[in-house]
Amino acid sequence: MLSNFKSHLRLIPLVLFPLTNVLASEDSDETGPVSYYEQVRPIFQANCQGCHQPAKRGGDYVMTNFDMLMQEGESGSPSIVPGQPEESYLMGQILITDGIAEMPKNKPPLATEEIDLVRRWIAEGAKNDTPKTATTRFDSDNPPVYRSLPVVTSIAFSPDGEHLAVSGYHEVLLHRLVPPTEEGEAWTTTSAGRMIGISERIESIRFSPSGKRLAVACGSPGRFGEIQIWDTESRELLLSKIVGFDTLYGASWSSDEKLLAFGCPDNTIRAIDTLTGEQKLFNGAHDDWVLDTIFSVNNDHLISVSRDRSMKLVNVATERFIDNITSITPGALKGGLNAVDRHPEQDQLLAGGADGVPKIYKMVREKARKIGDDFNLIRAFPKVEGRIMDVSFSPDGQHIAVCSSVNGKGVLQSYKTEDGSTVYTVPSATSGLYALDYSPDGQRIAVSGFDGMIRLYQASDGKTLLEFPSAPLE
């Protein structure tokens, strides 16, 4: 299984039961009984559960729970009849006729070997061999129960500034921020909802520009990646798209909300139609995991950063790689880049990573590249302690903020964009910091990380306004 330093840092909270292996066994005896848990369930998980789960009941049929899997969907026909594949409605949906199959919907048919496994499992009695210690399946009726706070990998203000979305385990938690009504009173917060899906690890949360939808880049490490798009008012899951075999990163919306871009651990950058999930962009220019993305002002280019120490520029319409925005000189960057943000009104790009130095680059090169140059660099800011994990421009573009992590602690640091001077530093002695966001009015900064506590600061001077837990503790 692939790994990166984020994966080691971002530990899963203690939630009910330990995770168990769900990969199909490569050593299974082809002549022996087919295992639902080891062989059939992973097929459903990778191809079917995105549309057939409690949060999105396609055809009124749920495939994430064995008991529900055995029930009828809206067709009214028995989905699975133990011992009788030919009488099982599910088999008719996945069988290939003239090169196509009814299910998975809008996806390539299952491989012949996968169809044969499902058929054999049903013929053998469709037995459930799920271990008693298997991971609990979560939904709105059975939400995660936290014995310790989850590591927070992403936070995002809603465009109206009233809500803060926070990554949890299998879910995004919404908090309503309540400002003081009288002088001397403190900020408070109340729970505003939980968006619970099939992916255990949440890596990136982004509200759409209108605030009506919420995108989540997530997945289950070593098994599948998933993009979720939720309706923020109804808390309904509008789209679930399974992508690849590992967790996804760095979701970003185009300003017209037609496209959603994200990075993958297979070194690719992708973008999908936000209504249909159809892939609209695919590019493999990076040499390592792509950890964050952002669109240009006019949505005609996509910018990405990666563990390969580069920031790259891709044309959206042609899907072609255009340029390395950062220097390609060996040693110019001391480590991978974790995060990127764009100036609110200009194609200037803020990036940060392992070397702890925030840098702003212009997007378009204006002269021929020469070995040793870093022509697109506009400004390098004073170094922070540790690895930079997240970066953000203020809404007016006059300030930037970064957060970092090193040896179990971190800092929030604010700078002036114009001259690069440091405005303030807020140290966190007890937790590495992984995620931050400015409020839409630029007055506050929310920060969180390893300890799962959300801290709200006054953006002008770093004064603490509020601290609260990211999730409810049992």
VEXLOGU-304247 format. One record per residue: y, z, x negated of N, C-alpha, C in turn. Coordinates in steps of 0.02 Angstrom, whole numbers, plus 50000, padded with zeros to 5 digits. Layout:
REM residues N
YZXYZXYZX/...
REM end
This chain:
REM residues 474
499405000049958500005000050000500625000049956/501114995949976501744996049940502085002649948/502525004349899502905010549905503585009449874/504065013549892504715013549859504975020649859/505515021649822505755028549816505995031249882/506235026849928506425029249994505825031950031/505265028550025504675030850061504465037750037/504545039149971504355045649946504855051049968/505485049049972505995053949991505975055450066/505855050350105505915051050178505255053250207/505125059650203504495062250226504485062850301/503905062050332503825062850404503825070150421/504175072350474504195079350492503515081750516/503435088250517502815091150543502815090550619/502405085950645502385084650717501665084650740/501435090050766500795090550800500185089250756/500055083050736499455081350700499625076950640/499235077150586499345072550530499175065450550/499475060750515499325053750527498625052150503/498305047450535497645045250513497635037850504/497155035350465497115028250451496945024350513/497335018950525497185014650582497035007550561/496965006450496496804999750474496084998050488/495954991850505495264989750516494874990450452/494284993050458493864994050399493614987450372/493764986250307493524980150276492784980550259/492514986650259491824987550239491364988350299/491614987250361491204988250420490614983350419/490034985650441489434981550446489524976650504/489524970050488489634965050540489084965050593/488504967750574487954967850622487914974450660/488324979350640488314985850672488794986050730/488834991650766489284992350823490014991250802/490404988050845491114987150832491474993550849/491914995750805492305001850816492965000150850/493085003350907493725002450940494295004950895/494215010850869494765013950831494915010250766/494385008350729494475005350664494574997750665/494304994350717494314987050716494694983950774/494604986350834494914983250892495634985750902/495734992150898496404994950909496934991950863/496794990950797497304987750755497484980650778/497014977050808497174970450834497664970950892/497544975650937498004976650993498674979250968/498654983550919499264986550893499724981250863/499444976650824499844971650790500074965950835/499704964650889499834958650929500044959951001/499884965851028499954966851100500404972751120/500394978051079500704984251101501464983951105/501774979151071502504978551076502734977351147/502334973451186502514971951255502124976151306/501614979651283501194983451329501164990751305/501704994351316501765001351296502155005051350/502145011651348502485015451401503215013651410/503565012051354504275010451359504405003351383/503884999151384503964992151404503294989651432/503174990651496502524989451527502464982251550/502354977651502502264970651519501664969751565/501764966351622501224965551670500974972051699/501394977251696501204983951720500554986251686/500484984551622499874986051585500054989151519/499754994951503499884998651442499264998551398/499374996751333498804996151287498835001151229/499305005851231499355010851178498935017051192/498685017551252498275023251273497605020651299/497045023351275496385020551292496265020751367/496425026351399496305026851471496705021651510/497325020451490497745015351522497495008351506/497225007451445496945001051426496374998851473/496005003651498495435002151541495635001051614/496275002151630496495001451699496714994251714/496814992851777497054986251798497804985651786/498024979451773498734977951770498954975151836/499514971551836499774968851899499344963351928/498874960551888498424955351913497954958051966/497814964651963497334967552010496614966751990/496494963151935495804962051911495644967251857/495004969051852494804973851799494974971151730/495364974951692495564972551626494974972351578/494584977651579493994978051535493414980751576/492884976851579492274979051613491744980351559/491604986651543491124988051490490464984351499/490254980951446489634977251446489694970251474/490284968451501490354961851533491004958451511/491014955351452491614951951429491854946551477/491374942951507491554937351551491894939651615/491804946051633492124948851693492774952651676/492934952951613493524956751590494134952151588/494644953951627495254949851631495584948951563/495544954151521495854953951455495564948251413/494914947251417494594941851378494864935051399/494954934051463495214927651486495924926351462/496304931651450496984930951427497034929151353/496544931351314496584930051241496164924151218/495724921451261495314915751242495754909551232/495564905551183495954899651164495684893451200/496124889951235495944883651267496434878251245/496174872951216496594867551191497124870151142/496914875051102497354877551049497854882751070/497864884651135498344889651158497984895151197/498324900851204498054906451242498614909551282/498444912551338498944915851380499274921651343/498884925251305499134931051268498874930751196/499264933151147499924936351154500464931351176/500904933651219501414929451247501914927351194/502064920851192502554918051146502384919251073/501734920051059501504921050990500884916850979/500694915650916500084911950903499484915650932/498954912050951498344915350976498034919850923/497634924550946497254928650899496774924250859/496604926450799496124922850759495444923150793/495034918050780494364917750810493964924050795/494024926550733493664932550714493894938650755/494544938950770494804944550809494554944150881/494554938150910494304937350978493564939250981/493184937350930492474938950929492364946550925/492784950050887492734957350883492854960550951/493374958350986493524961151052492944959751100/492684953651098492124951851142491504956251127/491354957051064490774961151045490864968451067/491484970951058491614977951077491514978951152/491764974251192491664974851264490924974251282/490584969351251489874968351266489454974451248/489674978151197489314984051175489484990251215/489904989451267490054995051311490774997451308/491194994351267491904996151263491995003651254/491645006351203491655013551191492275015651153/492505021651168493085024551134492845029251080/492935027351017492735031550962493335034450925/493905035150961494505038050931494375045250910/494505047050847494395053950824494845058850862/494595064850871494995069950905495615071750866/495605070550801496185072250758496675066550752/496575061050790497025055250785497725057150807/498215053450780498915054750796499055054250871/499415059050897499605059050967500065053150982/499955049951040500395044551062500965047451101/501575045451084502155048351115502495043551163/502775046251217503175042451264503645047351298/504005044951349504515049151382504195055251416/503575054551437503225060151469502895064751418/502825062351357502505066251304502905065251240/503515068051236503955066951178503705070751117/503925068651058503755072450998503985079751003/503585084150976503755091250973503845092950899/504435095450882504605096450811504505103750791/504105104650739504045111350708504545112050650/504775106450624505305106250574505725100050588/506345100050565506795094450580506565088150544/506635082350576506445076050542506955074250489/506725070750438507175067850389507575062250424/508235062450419508655057550452508795051850404/508575045850423508665039950382509225035450406/509465036450468510005032150494510365035750551/511015034850553511425037350608511945032050625/512165032050688512655026950708513075029550767/513735028850762514185030250817514155024550868/514185026250932514275021150983514975018350977/515095012150999515765009150992516315013051027/516145016951079516655021051112516745027851079/516335029351029516395035650992516125041751026/515845040951087515615046751124514915049051105/514515044551078513825046251063513665044850990/513175048550965512915047550898512155046650905/511915040950880511195039550880510905041750813/510335045150816510045048150756509295046450753/509055044650694508345043050686507925049450689/507355048950723506875054450725506185051850710/505675055150735504985053150726504755049650789/504605043250785504425039150842505005038050891/505605040050873506145039850923506835039550892/507315037450934508015038150920508285043350969/508635048350942508925053650984509665052250992/509905052651054510615051751068510945058451080/511505059551045511895065651053512595063851079/512815067451128513505066451153513955071451117/514475068851086514955072951049515525074851095/515645081351101516155083951147516735086851107/517315083651108517885086151069518175092451101/518545096451062518875102351091519405100451142/519465104351194519965103051245520615106851233/520565112051193521155116051177521175117451103/521775118651077521855120151006521465126450988/521105126150934520725131850911519995131650933/519835127450983519145126751003518775122150955/518105122550956517695118650910517365112750946/517155107850907516745102350933516075105050955/515785101951005515115103851027514715097451039/514065098151051513645092351063513125093951115/512925088951153512385089751202511905083851194/511275084851213510785079451210510945074251264/510895067851246511055062551294510475057651304/509885059351278509315055051290508895053951228/508275051651239507805050251185507475043551198/507495039051150507185032451155506555032551112/505985033151145505345034251111504925027951111/504715025751052504325019651046503675020651008/503355015150990502705015650958502745016650882/503305014950851503375015550779503545022550759/503205025150709503315032050688503925032750643/504065027750602504625028450554505205024050575/505785027250583506405023750601506835023150537/507015017050518507395016050457508115014050468/508275010850523508955008250533509115007950607/509705010650625509945010650695510625007350696/510725002550743511374999250749511534997850822/512105000350845512354998350911512614991250908/512524987650963512824980950967513584981850972/513974976750955514704977350958514964979551026/514634977551081514844979551148514614986651165/514134989151127513854995751141513334995851196/513174990051225512694989851280511974989951257/511864988251192511184988151167511144991851099/510554994051083510434997551020509844994350985/509934992350923509394989350884509104994550836/508454994250828508104998950784507624994950740/507704995650674507234992850626506764998450606/506114997450616505645002950610504945000350594/504445004550603503765002450591503305008250574/502695006550558502205011350535501975009150466/502125012950414502005010750345501295008350333/501245002450302500604999650286500234996650345/500544996550405500204993850464500614988450498/501234989950517501644984750549502374986650546/502804981650550503514982650559503704980950630/504254983750654504454982550723505214982450729/505464977750769506154977850790506164979750864/506544984850881506644986950950507364985650970/507474983351032508144982951060508124986551127/508564991551135508584995851194509224994751233/509184995551299509774995951342510045003051337/510665003751314510925010451300511085014451363/511185011051419511345014651481510705016951516/510225012451524509615014151560509085017251515/509185016751448508685019051398508045014951404/508095008851429507515004451437507415000251374/506784999551353506624995251296506634987951319/507114984051293507194977151314506754972451273/506664974051210506294969551166505934973651112/505304971951101504924974751045504594968851010/504754967950946504474962350908504134965150846/503484963950840503104966050783503174960850728/503364963150667503484958650611503144961350549/502664957650522502364959450458501924965550461/501824968650403501334974050395501624980250363/502284981150367502594987250341503274988050374/503574993850362504194995750395504764990950381/505204989850430505784985450423506414989550410/506924986250381507524989750358508154985850378/508724989350374509384986250373509564981550430/509504983850492509674979650550510434978450552/510624972450573511344970950583511414965650637/511924966550680512074961950735512594956750712/512514950650736513074945950732513594948250783/514234946450771514764949050813514714946450885/514384940650895514294938050963513654940750996/513294944950960512684948350983512104943650997/512144937550971511594932750982511024933750932/511194936050872510694936750820510654943950795/510054945850774509954952250741509594950850676/509884952950621509584951950555509284958450530/508804957850484508484963750455508124961750391/507964966750351507614965650288506894967950293/506464965050251505754966350253505484968250185/504944972150183504634973950119504214968350089/504174962550122503844956750092504364952350056/504944955350043505494952150005505874946950045/505794946750110506134941650150506704944650191/507174940150208507714941650255507564937650318/507634940850376507494937250438508034938850490/508084934350540508524935550597508184932750658/508264936250714507954934150777508464933450832/508294929650884508684929350945508614936050980/509174939050998509154945851025508904946251096/508844940651130508584940551198507844938951201/507634934151159506944931751162506504934351106/506814936551050506434938550992506224932750948/506404926550966506214920750926506554920950858/506164919550806506424919650738506904913750728/507514915250703508014910150693508184909250619/508014914150578508164913550506507604916850467/507394913450413506894916150367507084913850298/507144918550251507314916850183506974921550134/506694918850081506324922850033506614922849964/507274922849959507604922449893507534928749851/507444934549884507394940749846506724941549811/506704945849760506104947149722505824954149736/506114957649783505874964349799506094966049870/505934972049893506074974049962506814973049979/506944970350038507634969450062507804975550105/508314979350086508444985850117509044985950164/509474980850162510044980950208510314973850215/510644972650273510934966050286511604966950323/512024961850320512644961750359512864954450367/513144952750425513404946050436514114945350410/514304939250393515004937850375515444938250437/516094937950427516564938650482516434933350536/516284927250515516184921750563515454920650581/515014925050560514294924650575513954918550544/514304915050499514004909050470513584910550408/513654916550381513264918550323512954925450334/512414926650299512074933150301512034935750230/512224942050221512224945250156511674950550156/511314951050100510764955850096510754959150028/510494965350025510404968849962509684971149957/509454972049895508744973049884508624977649825/507994979849820507774983649762507774979249699/507844972649706507844968249647508524968149612/508974972749631509624973649598510124968049615/510034964649670510494959149685510754959549757/511344956549767511614955149833511644947549840/511324944949893511254937749900511604935249963/511784928849960512144925550014511714919850041/511614919750108511194914750140511594911450196/511554904850202511864901250257511434902050320/511734904250374511344905650435511074899350466/511484894150473511264888050508510694884550472/510734884250405510224880650367509674885050339/509784891650342509314896650314509254896150238/509714892750206509674891550133510024896950094/509734898750037510054903149989510644899549958/511224902949955511834899949928511994902549859/511994909349850512234912049787512024919249779/511984921449716511964928549700512684931049696/512874935349742513554937949742513674942549683/513184946549667513224951049610513044947249546/513184950149489513034947149425512284946549415/512074941049384511364940249368511224941949294/511724944349259511634946249189511184952249183/510664951949142510224957849134510614963949114/510494969549151510834975749135511494976749171/511744971549206512374972349242512314977549297/511744977649330511604982849379511024987049352/511084993549358510604998049328510014999749373/510024997349435509484998849481509574995149546/509114996149593509134992649656509734994549698/509904990149746510444991349793510134993449860/510404998849889510125001649950510515000050013/511164998750007511574998150067512154993350055/512364989950110512934985450107513324986150172/513984985450167514414985250226514964980050213/515254977450267515774972350260516434975150284/516974973250250517644974950272517724972750345/518054976750387518094975050458518434968450474/518854965850429519224959750444519154954350391/518864955850334518814951050280518094950750253/517934945150220517274944450190517264947750121/517394954250121517324958350062516744963250075/516334964250025515694967650034515634973749990/515484979350021515394985749987514654986949978/514434988349917513724989549904513644995649859/513064998849866512915004649824512165005349816/511975008549760511265009349748511105014349694/510605012649653510315017449607510785019649551/511275015449533511715017449478512285022049499/512355023249565512855028049589513565025449588/513665019049576514345016149572514475011749632/514915013749678515095009249734515495003449707/515364997449734515724991549712515894987149772/516484984049769516694979249820516704972249788/516384967449822516354960649799516664955949851/516964950449827517134944949872516504941049887/516464938049947515844934849967515744928049934/516284924149927516224917149904516474916449833/516064913549791516244912149721516734906349720/517264907049679517784902049676517794898149611/517324899549566517264895649504516544895649482/516374891149439515684890349417515434896749383/514804898349396514514904349365514404903249291/514554908449253514414908549181513994914649165/513544913949118513134919549098513584925249074/513474931049100513854936949080514434938649125/514614934049172515184935649215514964939749276/515444943049306515344946449369515954944749412/516064938149419516694935549445516864938249514/516364939049558516494941049627516694948449634/516614952349581516784959449584517534960449593/517714964049645518424965749657518584972549627/518154977449639518294984149613517654988149608/517594991949553517064996949545517395003749551/517105008249590517385014849604517065020049558/517385025849552517085031149511516375032849534/515945034149487515245035449499515145042049536/514645042049582514455048249615513805050849583/513675057149595513055060149569512465057749610/511965054849577511355052749611511365045449633/510865043549672510805036849699511205036349763/511595031149770511945029849833511445027349884/511415030749941510935028949994511255025350052/511915026350063512255022950118512985022150101/513305016950129514005015450116514335013250181/514995014250185515345012050245516085011050232/516365005650258517085004850262517345008850321/517955011550315518275014450373518465008750421/518565010150485518725004850533519355000850517/519835003850481520435000150462520374997150392/519814998350358519704995350293520064998750236/520455004050249520855007150197520475012250155/519895014350179519485019150142518755016950143/518385019450096517655018750098517355025750091/516735026450113516365032650104515655030850083/515375035050039514675034050017514335040850018/513675040750024513295047050017512715045849970/512485051149937512005050349884511465055749887/510965054849845510415059649841510165059949769/510045066149745509745067149680509485074349676/508845075149658508545081649647508665086649704/508585084249766508645088649823509345090349844/509835086949818510525088049840510885081349840/511505081449864511875075149868512615076449879/512995071049885513705071649898513925066449948/514445068149986514835063350025515485062349986/515655056049972516255054749933516675049449967/517335050649971517805046150002518285043349950/518455036949956518915033649910519435029649948/520005028349914520485023549940520265016549918/520265011849965520035005149949520525001549902/521165002749912521674998849876521665000149801/521625006449781521665007949709521025011049680/520525012449723519895015149698519905022649684/520455026049699520485033249684520055037249732/519795042849707519385047249748519825051649792/519675051949857520055056049904519765063049905/519105063649912518775070149910518035069249900/517725074849880516995075049872516735081149909/516245080249952515935085749988515205086249964/515045091449925514355092049900513885094949952/513255092949949512735096049988512225098949940/512215105449934511795108749884511075109549907/510945108249971510275109649997509905103350021/510225097550018509905091650047510175085250017/509725080550002509935073749987510215070650050/510735066450042511055063250100510865055850101/510615053550159510345046850165510735042250212/511145045050256511455040850307512155043450325/512615038850338513295040750360513575035350404/514095037150443514445032250484515125035050502/515635030550503516295032350527516305031950603/516695036350635516815035450707517265029350716/517235026050774517625019950785518375020650775/518645026750786519355027750775519515029650703/519005030250661519105031850591519285039050577/519255043350627519475050250618518925054850593/518295052850601517735057250582517205053350545/516805056950506516225054150471515625058650487/515085055550509514455059150520513985057750462/513645062950438513205062250379512575066250392/512005063850367511395067750371510905065350318/510335068650315509845066950264509205070850269/508985073550213508315076450207508215082550251/508725086750259508625092950297508665092050373/508835085950396508855084650468509455087450505/509925090350470510535092850501511075087450502/511415086850559511975082150565512625085850551/513025083050507513665086250490514225081350506/514705083850544515285079850565515895082250526/516215077650489516785079450447517415075850471/517975078850457518615075650468518695070450413/518805064150431518795058750381519365059150332/519925062050351520515062150308520435066950249/520095072650259520065077650206519375080750195/518865078650233518195081350223518075088150255/518525090450297518445096850330517865096550379/517435101750378516865101950424517095103250495/516875099050542517045099850612516455102650652/515835100750633515255102550673514625101550632/514135106150640513465105350613512975106550670/512455102250676511965103350728511305099950708/510735102350734510085099450717509995092550749/509665088050713509575081350738509085080950795/508635085750801508115085650853507985092750877/507715093550937507565100250962506945103150928/507005109250905506435112650874506045116350926/505375116450918504955120050965505105127450962/
REM end
